Amino acid sequence: MTITVELAGEGSRELDAAGKTYADLLAPFDVSKHEVSMLVDGRPVPEDQPIESDVEHVEVVRLIQGG
C-alpha cells in the first residue's frame, strides 16, 4: 500500500504504509510527531493510529510556536 505524504511547504514523498502508524510516516522527514499535525481529508488523525487501507494522501503541517 503506497501513500503520498506531503509536508506542507517542503515537498512530498511516496511511502509504503502497510502495517504502519501515521507517526511512522514521519521517518523520512526531519520532524518530530510533537511539532506537527497530520491530516487526512482535512481532519487531524492520531499519530499512533494504524493507517487505514483507503487512505491515499496524508498532509503534515508544522505547528506554529510563538513567544
PDB file of N, CA, C, O and CB in Angstrom:
ATOM      1  N   MET A   1       0.853  -1.171   0.000  1.00  0.00           N
ATOM      2  CA  MET A   1       0.000   0.000   0.000  1.00  0.00           C
ATOM      3  C   MET A   1       0.900   1.235   0.000  1.00  0.00           C
ATOM      4  O   MET A   1       1.646   1.467   0.951  1.00  0.00           O
ATOM      5  CB  MET A   1      -0.971  -0.003   1.228  1.00  0.00           C
ATOM      6  N   THR A   2       0.825   2.013  -1.056  1.00  0.00           N
ATOM      7  CA  THR A   2       1.624   3.222  -1.183  1.00  0.00           C
ATOM      8  C   THR A   2       0.764   4.439  -0.854  1.00  0.00           C
ATOM      9  O   THR A   2      -0.407   4.512  -1.225  1.00  0.00           O
ATOM     10  CB  THR A   2       2.221   3.341  -2.604  1.00  0.00           C
ATOM     11  N   ILE A   3       1.368   5.383  -0.155  1.00  0.00           N
ATOM     12  CA  ILE A   3       0.647   6.574   0.272  1.00  0.00           C
ATOM     13  C   ILE A   3       1.531   7.790   0.004  1.00  0.00           C
ATOM     14  O   ILE A   3       2.754   7.710   0.114  1.00  0.00           O
ATOM     15  CB  ILE A   3       0.249   6.485   1.783  1.00  0.00           C
ATOM     16  N   THR A   4       0.909   8.914  -0.346  1.00  0.00           N
ATOM     17  CA  THR A   4       1.640  10.157  -0.547  1.00  0.00           C
ATOM     18  C   THR A   4       1.605  10.940   0.755  1.00  0.00           C
ATOM     19  O   THR A   4       0.536  11.203   1.305  1.00  0.00           O
ATOM     20  CB  THR A   4       1.039  10.989  -1.723  1.00  0.00           C
ATOM     21  N   VAL A   5       2.776  11.309   1.240  1.00  0.00           N
ATOM     22  CA  VAL A   5       2.892  12.105   2.461  1.00  0.00           C
ATOM     23  C   VAL A   5       3.467  13.452   2.057  1.00  0.00           C
ATOM     24  O   VAL A   5       4.563  13.530   1.502  1.00  0.00           O
ATOM     25  CB  VAL A   5       3.792  11.393   3.548  1.00  0.00           C
ATOM     26  N   GLU A   6       2.715  14.514   2.340  1.00  0.00           N
ATOM     27  CA  GLU A   6       3.133  15.856   1.957  1.00  0.00           C
ATOM     28  C   GLU A   6       3.406  16.679   3.211  1.00  0.00           C
ATOM     29  O   GLU A   6       2.516  16.892   4.034  1.00  0.00           O
ATOM     30  CB  GLU A   6       2.058  16.541   1.073  1.00  0.00           C
ATOM     31  N   LEU A   7       4.641  17.135   3.344  1.00  0.00           N
ATOM     32  CA  LEU A   7       4.999  18.051   4.421  1.00  0.00           C
ATOM     33  C   LEU A   7       4.815  19.446   3.861  1.00  0.00           C
ATOM     34  O   LEU A   7       5.579  19.879   2.999  1.00  0.00           O
ATOM     35  CB  LEU A   7       6.475  17.816   4.945  1.00  0.00           C
ATOM     36  N   ALA A   8       3.806  20.151   4.346  1.00  0.00           N
ATOM     37  CA  ALA A   8       3.404  21.447   3.796  1.00  0.00           C
ATOM     38  C   ALA A   8       4.606  22.374   3.607  1.00  0.00           C
ATOM     39  O   ALA A   8       5.346  22.660   4.549  1.00  0.00           O
ATOM     40  CB  ALA A   8       2.372  22.111   4.710  1.00  0.00           C
ATOM     41  N   GLY A   9       4.778  22.832   2.377  1.00  0.00           N
ATOM     42  CA  GLY A   9       5.840  23.763   2.052  1.00  0.00           C
ATOM     43  C   GLY A   9       7.208  23.141   1.864  1.00  0.00           C
ATOM     44  O   GLY A   9       8.167  23.846   1.549  1.00  0.00           O
ATOM     45  N   GLU A  10       7.320  21.824   2.052  1.00  0.00           N
ATOM     46  CA  GLU A  10       8.637  21.194   1.975  1.00  0.00           C
ATOM     47  C   GLU A  10       8.677  19.973   1.066  1.00  0.00           C
ATOM     48  O   GLU A  10       9.696  19.284   1.016  1.00  0.00           O
ATOM     49  CB  GLU A  10       9.084  20.801   3.344  1.00  0.00           C
ATOM     50  N   GLY A  11       7.603  19.689   0.352  1.00  0.00           N
ATOM     51  CA  GLY A  11       7.619  18.587  -0.595  1.00  0.00           C
ATOM     52  C   GLY A  11       6.844  17.373  -0.129  1.00  0.00           C
ATOM     53  O   GLY A  11       6.270  17.357   0.960  1.00  0.00           O
ATOM     54  N   SER A  12       6.840  16.357  -0.977  1.00  0.00           N
ATOM     55  CA  SER A  12       6.095  15.137  -0.667  1.00  0.00           C
ATOM     56  C   SER A  12       6.914  13.909  -1.041  1.00  0.00           C
ATOM     57  O   SER A  12       7.880  13.984  -1.799  1.00  0.00           O
ATOM     58  CB  SER A  12       4.742  15.121  -1.404  1.00  0.00           C
ATOM     59  N   ARG A  13       6.497  12.784  -0.485  1.00  0.00           N
ATOM     60  CA  ARG A  13       7.164  11.504  -0.760  1.00  0.00           C
ATOM     61  C   ARG A  13       6.110  10.417  -0.867  1.00  0.00           C
ATOM     62  O   ARG A  13       5.051  10.491  -0.244  1.00  0.00           O
ATOM     63  CB  ARG A  13       8.206  11.153   0.350  1.00  0.00           C
ATOM     64  N   GLU A  14       6.417   9.414  -1.665  1.00  0.00           N
ATOM     65  CA  GLU A  14       5.593   8.226  -1.768  1.00  0.00           C
ATOM     66  C   GLU A  14       6.188   7.189  -0.821  1.00  0.00           C
ATOM     67  O   GLU A  14       7.364   6.846  -0.936  1.00  0.00           O
ATOM     68  CB  GLU A  14       5.521   7.694  -3.249  1.00  0.00           C
ATOM     69  N   LEU A  15       5.381   6.688   0.114  1.00  0.00           N
ATOM     70  CA  LEU A  15       5.893   5.751   1.102  1.00  0.00           C
ATOM     71  C   LEU A  15       5.026   4.512   1.188  1.00  0.00           C
ATOM     72  O   LEU A  15       3.831   4.552   0.893  1.00  0.00           O
ATOM     73  CB  LEU A  15       5.986   6.413   2.459  1.00  0.00           C
ATOM     74  N   ASP A  16       5.638   3.408   1.595  1.00  0.00           N
ATOM     75  CA  ASP A  16       4.898   2.181   1.852  1.00  0.00           C
ATOM     76  C   ASP A  16       4.263   2.317   3.234  1.00  0.00           C
ATOM     77  O   ASP A  16       4.973   2.524   4.218  1.00  0.00           O
ATOM     78  CB  ASP A  16       5.829   0.908   1.764  1.00  0.00           C
ATOM     79  N   ALA A  17       2.944   2.207   3.322  1.00  0.00           N
ATOM     80  CA  ALA A  17       2.237   2.422   4.582  1.00  0.00           C
ATOM     81  C   ALA A  17       1.696   1.137   5.184  1.00  0.00           C
ATOM     82  O   ALA A  17       1.033   1.179   6.221  1.00  0.00           O
ATOM     83  CB  ALA A  17       1.109   3.389   4.374  1.00  0.00           C
ATOM     84  N   ALA A  18       1.959   0.012   4.568  1.00  0.00           N
ATOM     85  CA  ALA A  18       1.411  -1.252   5.053  1.00  0.00           C
ATOM     86  C   ALA A  18       1.874  -1.545   6.475  1.00  0.00           C
ATOM     87  O   ALA A  18       3.074  -1.603   6.744  1.00  0.00           O
ATOM     88  CB  ALA A  18       1.814  -2.396   4.124  1.00  0.00           C
ATOM     89  N   GLY A  19       0.920  -1.730   7.384  1.00  0.00           N
ATOM     90  CA  GLY A  19       1.215  -2.098   8.756  1.00  0.00           C
ATOM     91  C   GLY A  19       1.830  -0.992   9.592  1.00  0.00           C
ATOM     92  O   GLY A  19       2.380  -1.264  10.659  1.00  0.00           O
ATOM     93  N   LYS A  20       1.752   0.243   9.135  1.00  0.00           N
ATOM     94  CA  LYS A  20       2.380   1.348   9.848  1.00  0.00           C
ATOM     95  C   LYS A  20       1.346   2.263  10.503  1.00  0.00           C
ATOM     96  O   LYS A  20       0.158   2.229  10.180  1.00  0.00           O
ATOM     97  CB  LYS A  20       3.255   2.150   8.899  1.00  0.00           C
ATOM     98  N   THR A  21       1.839   3.083  11.433  1.00  0.00           N
ATOM     99  CA  THR A  21       1.011   4.119  12.027  1.00  0.00           C
ATOM    100  C   THR A  21       1.333   5.435  11.323  1.00  0.00           C
ATOM    101  O   THR A  21       2.287   5.525  10.551  1.00  0.00           O
ATOM    102  CB  THR A  21       1.247   4.225  13.572  1.00  0.00           C
ATOM    103  N   TYR A  22       0.519   6.451  11.604  1.00  0.00           N
ATOM    104  CA  TYR A  22       0.780   7.757  10.993  1.00  0.00           C
ATOM    105  C   TYR A  22       2.140   8.308  11.427  1.00  0.00           C
ATOM    106  O   TYR A  22       2.825   8.938  10.622  1.00  0.00           O
ATOM    107  CB  TYR A  22      -0.332   8.750  11.362  1.00  0.00           C
ATOM    108  N   ALA A  23       2.543   8.087  12.669  1.00  0.00           N
ATOM    109  CA  ALA A  23       3.850   8.567  13.156  1.00  0.00           C
ATOM    110  C   ALA A  23       4.995   7.945  12.352  1.00  0.00           C
ATOM    111  O   ALA A  23       6.016   8.597  12.132  1.00  0.00           O
ATOM    112  CB  ALA A  23       4.023   8.239  14.659  1.00  0.00           C
ATOM    113  N   ASP A  24       4.838   6.703  11.916  1.00  0.00           N
ATOM    114  CA  ASP A  24       5.879   6.038  11.124  1.00  0.00           C
ATOM    115  C   ASP A  24       6.148   6.768   9.806  1.00  0.00           C
ATOM    116  O   ASP A  24       7.243   6.667   9.254  1.00  0.00           O
ATOM    117  CB  ASP A  24       5.477   4.591  10.840  1.00  0.00           C
ATOM    118  N   LEU A  25       5.163   7.495   9.309  1.00  0.00           N
ATOM    119  CA  LEU A  25       5.315   8.199   8.034  1.00  0.00           C
ATOM    120  C   LEU A  25       6.247   9.402   8.131  1.00  0.00           C
ATOM    121  O   LEU A  25       6.656   9.953   7.109  1.00  0.00           O
ATOM    122  CB  LEU A  25       3.964   8.648   7.534  1.00  0.00           C
ATOM    123  N   LEU A  26       6.581   9.808   9.341  1.00  0.00           N
ATOM    124  CA  LEU A  26       7.446  10.975   9.525  1.00  0.00           C
ATOM    125  C   LEU A  26       8.929  10.652   9.394  1.00  0.00           C
ATOM    126  O   LEU A  26       9.752  11.563   9.303  1.00  0.00           O
ATOM    127  CB  LEU A  26       7.190  11.588  10.872  1.00  0.00           C
ATOM    128  N   ALA A  27       9.278   9.384   9.385  1.00  0.00           N
ATOM    129  CA  ALA A  27      10.686   8.969   9.372  1.00  0.00           C
ATOM    130  C   ALA A  27      11.526   9.642   8.281  1.00  0.00           C
ATOM    131  O   ALA A  27      12.644  10.057   8.584  1.00  0.00           O
ATOM    132  CB  ALA A  27      10.762   7.481   9.199  1.00  0.00           C
ATOM    133  N   PRO A  28      11.061   9.776   7.033  1.00  0.00           N
ATOM    134  CA  PRO A  28      11.907  10.391   6.001  1.00  0.00           C
ATOM    135  C   PRO A  28      12.041  11.907   6.135  1.00  0.00           C
ATOM    136  O   PRO A  28      12.873  12.517   5.464  1.00  0.00           O
ATOM    137  CB  PRO A  28      11.355  10.069   4.643  1.00  0.00           C
ATOM    138  N   PHE A  29      11.232  12.514   6.994  1.00  0.00           N
ATOM    139  CA  PHE A  29      11.256  13.959   7.161  1.00  0.00           C
ATOM    140  C   PHE A  29      11.995  14.311   8.458  1.00  0.00           C
ATOM    141  O   PHE A  29      12.055  13.503   9.385  1.00  0.00           O
ATOM    142  CB  PHE A  29       9.812  14.535   7.173  1.00  0.00           C
ATOM    143  N   ASP A  30      12.538  15.483   8.510  1.00  0.00           N
ATOM    144  CA  ASP A  30      13.275  15.930   9.688  1.00  0.00           C
ATOM    145  C   ASP A  30      12.335  16.650  10.656  1.00  0.00           C
ATOM    146  O   ASP A  30      12.524  17.828  10.958  1.00  0.00           O
ATOM    147  CB  ASP A  30      14.444  16.857   9.279  1.00  0.00           C
ATOM    148  N   VAL A  31      11.311  15.920  11.144  1.00  0.00           N
ATOM    149  CA  VAL A  31      10.344  16.493  12.081  1.00  0.00           C
ATOM    150  C   VAL A  31       9.993  15.464  13.142  1.00  0.00           C
ATOM    151  O   VAL A  31      10.115  14.257  12.934  1.00  0.00           O
ATOM    152  CB  VAL A  31       9.070  16.968  11.343  1.00  0.00           C
ATOM    153  N   SER A  32       9.557  15.971  14.278  1.00  0.00           N
ATOM    154  CA  SER A  32       9.089  15.128  15.370  1.00  0.00           C
ATOM    155  C   SER A  32       7.565  15.129  15.367  1.00  0.00           C
ATOM    156  O   SER A  32       6.945  16.105  14.944  1.00  0.00           O
ATOM    157  CB  SER A  32       9.647  15.620  16.742  1.00  0.00           C
ATOM    158  N   LYS A  33       6.964  14.049  15.832  1.00  0.00           N
ATOM    159  CA  LYS A  33       5.499  13.999  15.889  1.00  0.00           C
ATOM    160  C   LYS A  33       4.948  15.052  16.843  1.00  0.00           C
ATOM    161  O   LYS A  33       3.754  15.350  16.807  1.00  0.00           O
ATOM    162  CB  LYS A  33       5.028  12.606  16.321  1.00  0.00           C
ATOM    163  N   HIS A  34       5.795  15.618  17.693  1.00  0.00           N
ATOM    164  CA  HIS A  34       5.371  16.636  18.648  1.00  0.00           C
ATOM    165  C   HIS A  34       5.318  18.033  18.035  1.00  0.00           C
ATOM    166  O   HIS A  34       4.762  18.950  18.639  1.00  0.00           O
ATOM    167  CB  HIS A  34       6.301  16.641  19.836  1.00  0.00           C
ATOM    168  N   GLU A  35       5.887  18.204  16.845  1.00  0.00           N
ATOM    169  CA  GLU A  35       5.898  19.528  16.229  1.00  0.00           C
ATOM    170  C   GLU A  35       5.025  19.625  14.977  1.00  0.00           C
ATOM    171  O   GLU A  35       5.073  20.625  14.261  1.00  0.00           O
ATOM    172  CB  GLU A  35       7.307  19.905  15.882  1.00  0.00           C
ATOM    173  N   VAL A  36       4.227  18.584  14.716  1.00  0.00           N
ATOM    174  CA  VAL A  36       3.370  18.589  13.532  1.00  0.00           C
ATOM    175  C   VAL A  36       1.970  18.072  13.867  1.00  0.00           C
ATOM    176  O   VAL A  36       1.744  17.435  14.896  1.00  0.00           O
ATOM    177  CB  VAL A  36       3.995  17.737  12.415  1.00  0.00           C
ATOM    178  N   SER A  37       1.046  18.372  12.961  1.00  0.00           N
ATOM    179  CA  SER A  37      -0.264  17.743  12.956  1.00  0.00           C
ATOM    180  C   SER A  37      -0.383  16.999  11.637  1.00  0.00           C
ATOM    181  O   SER A  37       0.126  17.450  10.610  1.00  0.00           O
ATOM    182  CB  SER A  37      -1.426  18.795  13.141  1.00  0.00           C
ATOM    183  N   MET A  38      -1.054  15.861  11.670  1.00  0.00           N
ATOM    184  CA  MET A  38      -1.233  15.057  10.463  1.00  0.00           C
ATOM    185  C   MET A  38      -2.703  15.063  10.097  1.00  0.00           C
ATOM    186  O   MET A  38      -3.570  14.826  10.938  1.00  0.00           O
ATOM    187  CB  MET A  38      -0.715  13.602  10.663  1.00  0.00           C
ATOM    188  N   LEU A  39      -2.972  15.339   8.819  1.00  0.00           N
ATOM    189  CA  LEU A  39      -4.351  15.488   8.361  1.00  0.00           C
ATOM    190  C   LEU A  39      -4.660  14.504   7.234  1.00  0.00           C
ATOM    191  O   LEU A  39      -3.855  14.294   6.327  1.00  0.00           O
ATOM    192  CB  LEU A  39      -4.607  16.927   7.894  1.00  0.00           C
ATOM    193  N   VAL A  40      -5.843  13.913   7.319  1.00  0.00           N
ATOM    194  CA  VAL A  40      -6.381  13.081   6.248  1.00  0.00           C
ATOM    195  C   VAL A  40      -7.722  13.694   5.877  1.00  0.00           C
ATOM    196  O   VAL A  40      -8.607  13.809   6.724  1.00  0.00           O
ATOM    197  CB  VAL A  40      -6.524  11.554   6.683  1.00  0.00           C
ATOM    198  N   ASP A  41      -7.877  14.086   4.629  1.00  0.00           N
ATOM    199  CA  ASP A  41      -9.088  14.763   4.164  1.00  0.00           C
ATOM    200  C   ASP A  41      -9.412  15.982   5.024  1.00  0.00           C
ATOM    201  O   ASP A  41     -10.577  16.262   5.307  1.00  0.00           O
ATOM    202  CB  ASP A  41     -10.270  13.794   4.168  1.00  0.00           C
ATOM    203  N   GLY A  42      -8.359  16.711   5.440  1.00  0.00           N
ATOM    204  CA  GLY A  42      -8.534  17.919   6.210  1.00  0.00           C
ATOM    205  C   GLY A  42      -8.839  17.718   7.687  1.00  0.00           C
ATOM    206  O   GLY A  42      -9.049  18.690   8.413  1.00  0.00           O
ATOM    207  N   ARG A  43      -8.867  16.472   8.140  1.00  0.00           N
ATOM    208  CA  ARG A  43      -9.157  16.175   9.550  1.00  0.00           C
ATOM    209  C   ARG A  43      -7.911  15.626  10.231  1.00  0.00           C
ATOM    210  O   ARG A  43      -7.198  14.808   9.652  1.00  0.00           O
ATOM    211  CB  ARG A  43     -10.329  15.165   9.674  1.00  0.00           C
ATOM    212  N   PRO A  44      -7.644  16.071  11.459  1.00  0.00           N
ATOM    213  CA  PRO A  44      -6.481  15.545  12.184  1.00  0.00           C
ATOM    214  C   PRO A  44      -6.661  14.069  12.521  1.00  0.00           C
ATOM    215  O   PRO A  44      -7.768  13.614  12.807  1.00  0.00           O
ATOM    216  CB  PRO A  44      -6.244  16.349  13.469  1.00  0.00           C
ATOM    217  N   VAL A  45      -5.554  13.331  12.483  1.00  0.00           N
ATOM    218  CA  VAL A  45      -5.568  11.913  12.871  1.00  0.00           C
ATOM    219  C   VAL A  45      -4.527  11.698  13.966  1.00  0.00           C
ATOM    220  O   VAL A  45      -3.486  12.355  13.968  1.00  0.00           O
ATOM    221  CB  VAL A  45      -5.284  10.979  11.637  1.00  0.00           C
ATOM    222  N   PRO A  46      -4.800  10.779  14.899  1.00  0.00           N
ATOM    223  CA  PRO A  46      -3.814  10.481  15.950  1.00  0.00           C
ATOM    224  C   PRO A  46      -2.584   9.804  15.352  1.00  0.00           C
ATOM    225  O   PRO A  46      -2.697   8.924  14.499  1.00  0.00           O
ATOM    226  CB  PRO A  46      -4.437   9.579  17.047  1.00  0.00           C
ATOM    227  N   GLU A  47      -1.409  10.230  15.813  1.00  0.00           N
ATOM    228  CA  GLU A  47      -0.163   9.684  15.266  1.00  0.00           C
ATOM    229  C   GLU A  47      -0.016   8.198  15.513  1.00  0.00           C
ATOM    230  O   GLU A  47       0.601   7.493  14.714  1.00  0.00           O
ATOM    231  CB  GLU A  47       1.019  10.405  15.853  1.00  0.00           C
ATOM    232  N   ASP A  48      -0.578   7.710  16.615  1.00  0.00           N
ATOM    233  CA  ASP A  48      -0.410   6.295  16.957  1.00  0.00           C
ATOM    234  C   ASP A  48      -1.455   5.382  16.328  1.00  0.00           C
ATOM    235  O   ASP A  48      -1.455   4.177  16.577  1.00  0.00           O
ATOM    236  CB  ASP A  48      -0.451   6.133  18.444  1.00  0.00           C
ATOM    237  N   GLN A  49      -2.336   5.939  15.522  1.00  0.00           N
ATOM    238  CA  GLN A  49      -3.383   5.162  14.859  1.00  0.00           C
ATOM    239  C   GLN A  49      -2.836   4.456  13.627  1.00  0.00           C
ATOM    240  O   GLN A  49      -2.088   5.053  12.852  1.00  0.00           O
ATOM    241  CB  GLN A  49      -4.559   6.067  14.470  1.00  0.00           C
ATOM    242  N   PRO A  50      -3.203   3.187  13.438  1.00  0.00           N
ATOM    243  CA  PRO A  50      -2.805   2.500  12.196  1.00  0.00           C
ATOM    244  C   PRO A  50      -3.440   3.188  10.983  1.00  0.00           C
ATOM    245  O   PRO A  50      -4.542   3.729  11.069  1.00  0.00           O
ATOM    246  CB  PRO A  50      -3.220   0.997  12.241  1.00  0.00           C
ATOM    247  N   ILE A  51      -2.741   3.158   9.877  1.00  0.00           N
ATOM    248  CA  ILE A  51      -3.228   3.790   8.656  1.00  0.00           C
ATOM    249  C   ILE A  51      -4.260   2.891   7.997  1.00  0.00           C
ATOM    250  O   ILE A  51      -4.002   1.713   7.750  1.00  0.00           O
ATOM    251  CB  ILE A  51      -2.065   4.089   7.683  1.00  0.00           C
ATOM    252  N   GLU A  52      -5.425   3.449   7.714  1.00  0.00           N
ATOM    253  CA  GLU A  52      -6.487   2.682   7.061  1.00  0.00           C
ATOM    254  C   GLU A  52      -6.116   2.411   5.598  1.00  0.00           C
ATOM    255  O   GLU A  52      -5.397   3.194   4.976  1.00  0.00           O
ATOM    256  CB  GLU A  52      -7.841   3.440   7.147  1.00  0.00           C
ATOM    257  N   SER A  53      -6.603   1.319   5.073  1.00  0.00           N
ATOM    258  CA  SER A  53      -6.236   0.893   3.719  1.00  0.00           C
ATOM    259  C   SER A  53      -6.760   1.819   2.624  1.00  0.00           C
ATOM    260  O   SER A  53      -6.237   1.800   1.510  1.00  0.00           O
ATOM    261  CB  SER A  53      -6.746  -0.497   3.473  1.00  0.00           C
ATOM    262  N   ASP A  54      -7.779   2.629   2.913  1.00  0.00           N
ATOM    263  CA  ASP A  54      -8.334   3.504   1.881  1.00  0.00           C
ATOM    264  C   ASP A  54      -7.679   4.889   1.842  1.00  0.00           C
ATOM    265  O   ASP A  54      -8.042   5.716   1.006  1.00  0.00           O
ATOM    266  CB  ASP A  54      -9.817   3.658   2.097  1.00  0.00           C
ATOM    267  N   VAL A  55      -6.726   5.150   2.731  1.00  0.00           N
ATOM    268  CA  VAL A  55      -6.042   6.449   2.764  1.00  0.00           C
ATOM    269  C   VAL A  55      -4.972   6.483   1.681  1.00  0.00           C
ATOM    270  O   VAL A  55      -4.145   5.576   1.585  1.00  0.00           O
ATOM    271  CB  VAL A  55      -5.413   6.715   4.164  1.00  0.00           C
ATOM    272  N   GLU A  56      -4.994   7.545   0.860  1.00  0.00           N
ATOM    273  CA  GLU A  56      -4.022   7.692  -0.219  1.00  0.00           C
ATOM    274  C   GLU A  56      -3.095   8.879  -0.023  1.00  0.00           C
ATOM    275  O   GLU A  56      -2.016   8.929  -0.614  1.00  0.00           O
ATOM    276  CB  GLU A  56      -4.734   7.826  -1.531  1.00  0.00           C
ATOM    277  N   HIS A  57      -3.512   9.848   0.811  1.00  0.00           N
ATOM    278  CA  HIS A  57      -2.746  11.085   0.964  1.00  0.00           C
ATOM    279  C   HIS A  57      -2.823  11.567   2.410  1.00  0.00           C
ATOM    280  O   HIS A  57      -3.899  11.605   3.007  1.00  0.00           O
ATOM    281  CB  HIS A  57      -3.269  12.180  -0.001  1.00  0.00           C
ATOM    282  N   VAL A  58      -1.676  11.931   2.961  1.00  0.00           N
ATOM    283  CA  VAL A  58      -1.601  12.499   4.306  1.00  0.00           C
ATOM    284  C   VAL A  58      -0.867  13.827   4.197  1.00  0.00           C
ATOM    285  O   VAL A  58       0.202  13.912   3.594  1.00  0.00           O
ATOM    286  CB  VAL A  58      -0.877  11.523   5.314  1.00  0.00           C
ATOM    287  N   GLU A  59      -1.456  14.860   4.788  1.00  0.00           N
ATOM    288  CA  GLU A  59      -0.803  16.166   4.829  1.00  0.00           C
ATOM    289  C   GLU A  59      -0.232  16.371   6.223  1.00  0.00           C
ATOM    290  O   GLU A  59      -0.910  16.141   7.224  1.00  0.00           O
ATOM    291  CB  GLU A  59      -1.796  17.315   4.455  1.00  0.00           C
ATOM    292  N   VAL A  60       1.011  16.802   6.276  1.00  0.00           N
ATOM    293  CA  VAL A  60       1.690  17.061   7.543  1.00  0.00           C
ATOM    294  C   VAL A  60       1.949  18.562   7.613  1.00  0.00           C
ATOM    295  O   VAL A  60       2.580  19.130   6.721  1.00  0.00           O
ATOM    296  CB  VAL A  60       3.032  16.233   7.670  1.00  0.00           C
ATOM    297  N   VAL A  61       1.461  19.201   8.673  1.00  0.00           N
ATOM    298  CA  VAL A  61       1.672  20.641   8.833  1.00  0.00           C
ATOM    299  C   VAL A  61       2.408  20.899  10.150  1.00  0.00           C
ATOM    300  O   VAL A  61       2.118  20.284  11.176  1.00  0.00           O
ATOM    301  CB  VAL A  61       0.312  21.412   8.797  1.00  0.00           C
ATOM    302  N   ARG A  62       3.361  21.819  10.089  1.00  0.00           N
ATOM    303  CA  ARG A  62       4.111  22.184  11.295  1.00  0.00           C
ATOM    304  C   ARG A  62       3.227  23.064  12.180  1.00  0.00           C
ATOM    305  O   ARG A  62       2.486  23.924  11.704  1.00  0.00           O
ATOM    306  CB  ARG A  62       5.445  22.925  10.929  1.00  0.00           C
ATOM    307  N   LEU A  63       3.334  22.816  13.479  1.00  0.00           N
ATOM    308  CA  LEU A  63       2.641  23.655  14.445  1.00  0.00           C
ATOM    309  C   LEU A  63       3.461  24.913  14.665  1.00  0.00           C
ATOM    310  O   LEU A  63       4.691  24.863  14.693  1.00  0.00           O
ATOM    311  CB  LEU A  63       2.405  22.900  15.784  1.00  0.00           C
ATOM    312  N   ILE A  64       2.790  26.029  14.818  1.00  0.00           N
ATOM    313  CA  ILE A  64       3.474  27.314  14.995  1.00  0.00           C
ATOM    314  C   ILE A  64       3.632  27.579  16.488  1.00  0.00           C
ATOM    315  O   ILE A  64       2.683  27.472  17.264  1.00  0.00           O
ATOM    316  CB  ILE A  64       2.686  28.479  14.301  1.00  0.00           C
ATOM    317  N   GLN A  65       4.838  27.923  16.859  1.00  0.00           N
ATOM    318  CA  GLN A  65       5.092  28.280  18.255  1.00  0.00           C
ATOM    319  C   GLN A  65       5.393  29.764  18.323  1.00  0.00           C
ATOM    320  O   GLN A  65       6.110  30.312  17.486  1.00  0.00           O
ATOM    321  CB  GLN A  65       6.266  27.446  18.853  1.00  0.00           C
ATOM    322  N   GLY A  66       4.847  30.384  19.308  1.00  0.00           N
ATOM    323  CA  GLY A  66       5.101  31.810  19.478  1.00  0.00           C
ATOM    324  C   GLY A  66       5.640  32.095  20.862  1.00  0.00           C
ATOM    325  O   GLY A  66       5.657  31.225  21.732  1.00  0.00           O
ATOM    326  N   GLY A  67       6.066  33.291  21.046  1.00  0.00           N
ATOM    327  CA  GLY A  67       6.554  33.597  22.374  1.00  0.00           C
ATOM    328  C   GLY A  67       7.011  34.998  22.519  1.00  0.00           C
ATOM    329  O   GLY A  67       7.451  35.395  23.598  1.00  0.00           O
TER     330      GLY A  67
END
